Amino acid sequence: MSLDGYIADGDGNFDWAEPDEAVHRLANDLERSVGTHLYGRRMYEVMSAWKTLQSHDQPPYIADFASIWRGADKVVYSASLQAPSTPKTRIERRFDPEAVRRMKAAAEKDLTIGGPTLAAQAFKAGLVDVCHLFICPILVGDGLNAFPDGVRVALALEEERRFGNGTVYLRYRSVNSQAA
């Protein structure tokens, strides 16, 4: 996200957030523990590009991410998407916090939430245990907020890292979370 809290600018662009190799490698390491991604439709459509990425044309850290992403299950919350375009993907017509709680309880690996609209619903339902933030050294002025309005969650800082490109990684745990 930008330093002023946006994941896309006012024109919908997020190219300013493209990670360098060091940031990407950390993201890869974080993704290794993920068994299921929960996505809204727009984030799923962005991420589905990893399905067809030709690994032999990419640096190893990019190919690694593609492999990790392809190996995880995906749940897409969408009233309009007719069918998934990627393997290991199912569509749910609405976000059901109780169903997600059951999914979390039964999961052998981590679940992640991708996309601010879906994340807002998860925050409001008290489902978010950990926030992984990559803060880019840019102010974009307006756009799509990374966090929902009207939600208050106390967080405890667990980790921070600085990268040569100016990006800062922060991991916070919800103070009310019972997750380990």
Stockholm file with secondary structure:
# STOCKHOLM 1.0

chainA/1-180         MSLDGYIADGDGNFDWAEPDEAVHRLANDLERSVGTHLYGRRMYEVMSAWKTLQSHDQPPYIADFASIWRGADKVVYSASLQAPSTPKTRIERRFDPEAVRRMKAAAEKDLTIGGPTLAAQAFKAGLVDVCHLFICPILVGDGLNAFPDGVRVALALEEERRFGNGTVYLRYRSVNSQAA
#=GR chainA/1-180 SS CBTTSEEEETTSCCGGGCCCHHHHHHHHHHHTTEEEEEEEHHHHHHHTHHHHCCGGGSCHHHHHHHHHHHHSEEEEECSSCCSCSSSSEEEESSCCHHHHHHHHHHCSSEEEEESHHHHHHHHHTTCCCEEEEEEBSCCCCSEEESSCTTCCCCEEEEEEEECTTSCEEEEEEETTCCCC
#=GC SS_cons         CBTTSEEEETTSCCGGGCCCHHHHHHHHHHHTTEEEEEEEHHHHHHHTHHHHCCGGGSCHHHHHHHHHHHHSEEEEECSSCCSCSSSSEEEESSCCHHHHHHHHHHCSSEEEEESHHHHHHHHHTTCCCEEEEEEBSCCCCSEEESSCTTCCCCEEEEEEEECTTSCEEEEEEETTCCCC
//
